Amino acid sequence: MPKAFAQHFPKPKRLDPAAPPPRNGNPPTSHPHCVLLSADSKFLLVAEKGFDEIVVYRFDAATGSLTTNTPSRVEATKLGAAPRHLAFGKNGRFLYVCYEAGRAVATYAYDASKGTLSPKDTVSTLPPDAPQTGSCAEIEVHPDGTYLYVSNRGHNSLALLAIDPSNGTLTLKDTFPVGGTPRNFKIDPTGNYVFAEGQNNGVTVVFKIDRPTGMLTKTDVTLDSPAPVCIAFV
């Protein structure tokens, strides 16, 4: 590891060294999976799978350096959940955390002046009658800010969750079959379509979004690509 990198990213420590290791398939060591800058570029948030935490750093945009925030982290709201991906709500007041092993999404209130997080709720991304197996992968908040999507591997679906505009909490509304293990997906720049890839079948499917509700309708459009794992619009 380059020396400068080690200086900018101080190694996280467990909140409670005596606590048992997380039950998420990872060793009890640092396993950062996703980083996300705040809208004002003052804080960098890290989804720390290995320690079941969200770690927060202060970010100096002029130098690119990081310093540990106070407090430096917040625990996942579900034991062994393995925080995977992060997304801010439209107005930046709430952070949504996709739990890989937990098959759920957590809502945290975000204080932009301090870079601090306060847990609010945790909602499953699977229907109650579905096998509680598999793992979540990607999360995206729709540009309208009234709902978000999460991909379910194993269940092979996209979950639609409505966002309460007053307190940021979530309600699972529906799931939509994708097939082929949807690791990643992207909402297109118009906000009218979702492109959802099937990693195991090499097919990316396109859904039409009903803007008022977020409900999805599969179109006839498909894209063939071998084992897709990421989509980006440029």
C-alpha positions in Angstrom: 0.0 0.0 0.0 1.4 3.4 -0.9 2.4 5.5 2.1 0.2 8.4 1.2 -2.8 6.1 0.8 -2.2 4.8 4.3 -1.9 8.3 5.7 -5.2 9.4 4.1 -7.2 6.4 5.1 -6.4 5.5 8.8 -7.2 1.9 9.5 -10.6 1.5 11.1 -10.9 -0.2 14.5 -13.8 -2.1 15.9 -16.2 -0.3 18.1 -16.0 -3.0 20.7 -12.8 -5.2 20.3 -14.2 -7.8 22.7 -17.4 -8.3 20.6 -17.7 -11.4 18.5 -16.8 -11.1 14.8 -19.6 -10.2 12.4 -21.6 -13.1 11.1 -21.5 -12.0 7.4 -19.0 -14.4 5.9 -16.1 -11.9 6.2 -13.2 -12.2 8.6 -13.2 -9.7 11.4 -11.0 -7.3 9.5 -11.5 -4.1 7.5 -13.5 -4.7 4.3 -14.6 -1.4 2.9 -16.9 -2.0 0.0 -18.3 1.5 -1.1 -17.4 5.1 -0.5 -19.7 8.1 -1.0 -18.9 11.9 -0.9 -21.5 14.1 0.8 -23.1 16.7 -1.6 -21.0 19.5 -0.2 -17.8 17.3 -0.5 -17.0 17.9 3.2 -17.4 14.3 4.3 -16.6 10.8 2.9 -18.7 7.9 4.1 -17.5 4.3 3.8 -19.6 1.1 3.9 -17.4 -1.1 6.1 -18.6 -4.7 5.5 -16.0 -6.3 7.7 -16.9 -4.4 10.9 -20.6 -3.9 10.2 -20.2 -0.1 10.3 -20.5 3.1 8.4 -17.3 5.0 8.8 -17.1 8.8 8.3 -14.1 10.9 7.4 -13.7 14.7 7.0 -12.6 15.4 3.4 -10.3 18.3 2.4 -11.2 19.0 -1.2 -8.1 21.2 -1.7 -5.6 18.5 -0.7 -7.7 15.3 -1.0 -6.7 14.3 2.5 -9.0 12.6 5.0 -9.2 12.9 8.8 -11.3 10.9 11.1 -14.6 12.5 12.0 -16.1 12.7 15.5 -17.8 10.3 16.1 -15.9 8.3 13.5 -18.5 5.6 12.7 -22.0 4.3 13.4 -22.9 0.6 13.7 -25.2 -1.2 11.2 -28.7 -1.5 12.4 -28.8 -5.3 11.9 -26.2 -7.7 13.3 -24.0 -9.3 10.6 -25.7 -7.2 7.9 -22.6 -6.3 5.9 -23.2 -2.7 4.7 -22.5 -2.8 1.0 -23.6 0.3 -0.9 -24.7 3.8 0.2 -27.1 6.4 -1.3 -28.2 9.8 -0.2 -31.9 10.9 -0.5 -32.7 13.7 -2.8 -32.4 16.5 -0.3 -29.3 15.0 1.5 -31.1 14.7 4.9 -31.1 10.9 4.9 -28.6 8.2 4.0 -29.8 4.8 2.8 -27.6 1.7 3.4 -28.0 -1.5 1.4 -27.2 -4.5 3.6 -25.6 -7.3 1.5 -26.0 -10.2 4.0 -28.9 -8.6 5.8 -31.1 -8.4 2.7 -32.4 -5.0 4.0 -32.1 -1.2 3.7 -31.4 1.0 6.7 -32.3 4.7 6.9 -30.0 7.1 8.8 -30.7 10.7 9.4 -27.7 12.7 8.3 -26.4 16.0 9.9 -24.6 17.7 7.1 -22.9 20.2 9.4 -21.3 17.5 11.6 -21.2 14.5 9.2 -23.0 12.4 11.8 -25.6 9.6 11.3 -28.6 8.6 13.4 -30.4 5.3 12.7 -34.1 5.5 12.0 -35.4 2.2 10.5 -34.5 -1.0 8.7 -36.7 -2.6 6.1 -36.4 -6.0 4.4 -36.0 -6.0 0.6 -37.8 -9.3 0.3 -41.5 -10.1 0.4 -42.5 -11.9 3.7 -43.3 -15.1 1.8 -40.0 -15.3 -0.1 -37.1 -17.4 1.1 -34.9 -15.2 3.3 -31.8 -16.1 1.5 -29.5 -14.5 -1.1 -28.0 -11.0 -0.9 -28.5 -7.4 -1.8 -26.2 -5.7 -4.2 -27.0 -2.2 -5.6 -29.1 0.7 -4.3 -30.3 3.8 -6.2 -32.6 6.6 -5.2 -34.8 7.8 -8.0 -34.2 11.5 -9.0 -37.7 12.4 -8.0 -36.7 11.4 -4.4 -39.9 9.6 -3.5 -38.7 6.0 -3.9 -35.6 3.9 -4.3 -34.6 0.5 -5.7 -32.4 -2.3 -4.4 -31.3 -5.4 -6.3 -31.8 -8.8 -4.7 -29.5 -11.6 -5.7 -30.9 -15.1 -5.2 -34.5 -13.7 -5.3 -33.3 -12.2 -8.6 -35.4 -9.1 -8.4 -35.5 -5.3 -8.0 -37.2 -4.2 -4.8 -39.1 -0.9 -4.8 -39.3 1.0 -1.6 -41.3 4.2 -1.0 -39.6 7.1 0.8 -41.6 9.0 3.4 -40.8 12.7 2.6 -41.2 13.8 6.1 -38.9 11.4 8.0 -37.1 9.5 5.3 -38.3 6.1 6.4 -39.1 3.3 3.9 -41.9 1.0 3.0 -41.4 -2.0 0.7 -44.0 -1.7 -2.1 -43.2 -4.5 -4.5 -40.5 -6.6 -6.2 -39.9 -7.1 -9.9 -38.2 -10.3 -11.4 -35.0 -9.7 -13.3 -33.4 -13.1 -13.6 -29.7 -13.9 -13.9 -28.6 -12.5 -10.6 -29.0 -8.7 -10.8 -25.7 -7.5 -9.3 -25.9 -3.9 -10.6 -28.5 -1.7 -12.2 -28.9 2.0 -13.2 -31.7 4.5 -13.6 -31.2 6.2 -16.9 -30.6 10.0 -17.0 -34.2 10.8 -17.9 -35.5 9.0 -14.8 -37.9 7.0 -17.0 -36.1 3.6 -17.3 -34.1 1.1 -15.2 -31.4 -1.0 -16.8 -30.9 -4.2 -14.7 -28.2 -6.6 -15.6 -28.2 -10.4 -15.2 -24.7 -11.3 -14.2 -25.2 -15.1 -14.6 -27.2 -15.1 -17.8 -25.5 -12.3 -19.7 -28.7 -10.4 -20.3 -29.5 -6.8 -19.2 -33.3 -6.0 -19.2 -34.9 -2.6 -19.4 -37.9 -1.6 -17.3 -40.1 1.4 -17.8 -40.7 3.5 -14.6 -44.1 4.8 -13.7 -42.9 8.1 -12.3 -45.7 8.8 -9.8 -45.4 5.4 -8.1 -42.0 3.9 -9.1 -43.7 0.7 -10.3 -41.8 -1.1 -13.1 -42.9 -2.6 -16.4 -40.5 -4.8 -18.3 -40.0 -3.7 -21.9 -39.0 -5.8 -24.9 -35.5 -4.3 -24.9 -32.6 -6.4 -23.8 -28.8 -6.0 -24.0 -26.5 -9.0 -24.4 -23.2 -8.9 -22.6 -21.1 -11.5 -20.9 -21.3 -11.6 -17.1 -22.2 -7.9 -16.6 -21.3 -6.4 -13.2 -21.6 -2.7 -13.6 -23.6 -0.1 -15.7 -22.6 3.5 -16.2 -24.2 6.3 -18.4 -21.7 8.7 -19.8 
